[in-house]
């Protein structure tokens, strides 16, 4: 299905882009290994093919708040601590010229999933404890979108991971995957209903033992601002 160019041009005139194509390039993720690059290239081509067939819009993730550290919780869920600060991701629309625009759409079909990867960007999910395989990352690993006003006074669509914990110490990255699970399109028989439309790695963060953990960081302004809009976020001054 061909995208309606008239509609695209009209929407571009009605809103102001957040950045130019050159600025967008500066915010891209760092270069990965050759194997990973091939995997990501194949995934990107499949995603572009899907978007071309369905007329789907193109999206880009922007991590507005990166995880820095976390106190590991071990094999039990007692005294479980969450990532500090909580990751906050905004989803933006990319037009044909590469400009980025905020999305203001309260959609129950927008979801984001988080995965745990090591610092070399290889996925890791389990670790052994007394011959038992336990998930290394636990908590709310899939969250829905929220239309919120940020600390700059701009409204957009955000995903907030306020309940994610790590069981074992080490250096890690998170990988965020954005889905639009709305069904009923004419290509349901050809493509999955939940297809990854955009994905991005976080910066490295560290999981520490209780003895090593220095304490929670002071809350950023965006966290405080989201708290006033009803999100269950802990604030530390």
N, C-alpha and C positions, 0 to 999 in steps of 0.2 A: 504494500500500500504506500503510495507516494505522499510525502508530507505536504500539507497545504502551505505553499510559500507565502500566500497572501496573509494568512493568519499569523505566520511566524514574523513577518515584517511588521504587522500591526502591533503585536505584543512587544516587539523590540522598541517601538516608538513610545509606548505608554509607560515604560519603566527605564530607569537608568542603570547601566551595567555597573557591577561592583569592581570590575577590573578589565584591563585590556588583555589580549592574548599573550603579550609579553610578560605581564604580571602573573598570569596563570601558570606560565612555564616555570617561574621562579618558585612556585609553591608545590611543584610536583615532587613525588617521592624520590629518594635517592636511587641510583642505579643498582640493580640487583645482579646476582650471579647469572652466568650464561644459561644454566638449566632453568632457573626461575624465570628469566626473561622470555625463554621460549614458551613456558607454560602460560605466563601472563599475556604474551602476544596471541597465543591461540585462544585464550579466554576472551581477549579483547575483540578479536576478529569474529568470534561466535556471537558476542554481545552486539557488535555493530550489524551483523547479518540479521539478528533478531529485530533490532531497532528499525532497520530498513524495511523488513517485511511487514512489521506491524505498525509502522509510523510512530513508534514510541519516541519520546523525548530523550535527550542525552543529559546525564547528570554528572556532577562532580561533588566529592565529599571534601569538606574543610573541617579539620579538627580544631575546634575553638578552645578546647582545654585538653592538654595532654596529661596522661598518667605519669607520675613521677616515682612513687614508691608504694609499697604495701607491706604490712606485717603479715607474714605467712601464718596460716592457721593449722597446718599439719593434717593428720588423718581424721580429726574430729571436726564437727561444726560448732563446737563450743567456743565462745569468745571469738567468733569469726570477725575479722576486720576487712574492710573494703578498700578498693583502690583509692589512693589519695594523690591528687584530687580526682573526683569522678570525671571520666572522659565525657566530653560534650562534642557532638558532631553536628554540623549543619549540612543540609543537602541543598545544592544550587543547581539551577538549570543552565545548560550551555547552549547558546544559539549557534547558528551556522557560521558566524564570524569568530566564534570562540569566546564571546563575552559571557560573563557569569551574572545570573539574576537570582535574587531570593525567591523562594517558593512560599506562598501563603495559601496553604491548602490543608484543611483539617481532615486528613484521610485515614480511615481505619485500615486501609490496605497498605500503607507505608510501614515497613518494619525494617529493623536492622539487627544483624547477628554479629556477635563478636567471637573470635577464635583466638587461641593462644599459640604464639609462635616463638621460637628462640631468637636470639639476637642475629643469627645468620639467616633468618627468615625461612625456617623450616618448621612446619606445624608439629606441635607436640600436644598430646591430649591426656596421657595416663602416666602414672608413676607407681612403682610397686612398694607396698608396705606390708611386710610379713606375708609375702606371696599373694597379696591381694592387689588387683589393679584398681586404682582410684582415679577419678577425673582430677586433673591438675588445676583446672579452672572451674569454679562453681559460682552459683548465684543466678541472677536474671541475665541470661546470655542472649536473649531476644527481647527487644523493646520496641514499642510503637512510637510513632512520631508525635511531637507536640508543637503546636504553633505558639510561639512565645516572642516576647519583646526582649531583646538583649540589653546589655549595659550601655550600649551606644544609642539606644532608642529605636533600633531597627527591628522590624518584625520579620520572622522567618520560620522555617521548619527545622526542628532540632530533635536529636536523639540523645538521651542522657542515661549513662550507665552508672547508676548509683548503688548497685548491689552486686559487685563482682569481686571475688576473692581468689587468692592463689594459695595452694596447699604447701608448696615447697620452695625453698629459697633458690635464687638464681636471677639471671638477667633475661628479660623477655621483651617481646613486642606483642601488641594486639593487632589483629586484622579485622577491620570493619567491613561488612558486606550489606549493601542496600538492596532491598527487594520491593517491588510493587506486586502484591499478591492478588490484585483484582483479576477475577476470572471472567469468562464469557466472551473473549474475543474469538474471531473466526479461525485463529491458528492454534487453538487449544490442542488439537489433535497432532500438531507438529512440534510444538515447543512446550516446555514445562510451564505451569501456571505461575510458579515462583521462580523467577530468573534473576540472577545477579545483574543489576543495572549499573552499579558502580562499587568500587572497593578501594581500600587504602590502609596502609600500615601506620601504626602510631610510632612515636619515638621509642627508644629503649627505656625500660624502667626496671627497678630492682625490687625483688621480694626478699625481705630480711627476717631474721629470727627476732623473737621478742626482746632478747638482750641487745641486739644490734640496732633495733628500730629507734630512730631519734624522736619520734612523735609526729603528729599530724601537722601539716602545713597550714598557714593562715589562708582562709578562704578568699578566692579571687572575687572581683566585683560581679562577674557574670554568674557565679554560683549564688551569691547573695541576691542578685536580681531575680533569678529563677525561683529562689526560695519564696519570694514575696508573691509569686504567681501560682503557688500551690504545690510545688514539687517537694518531695520528701528528702530534703538535703540537709545535712548537718553543717552548721556554720561555726567556724572557729576564727576568732578575732585576734 
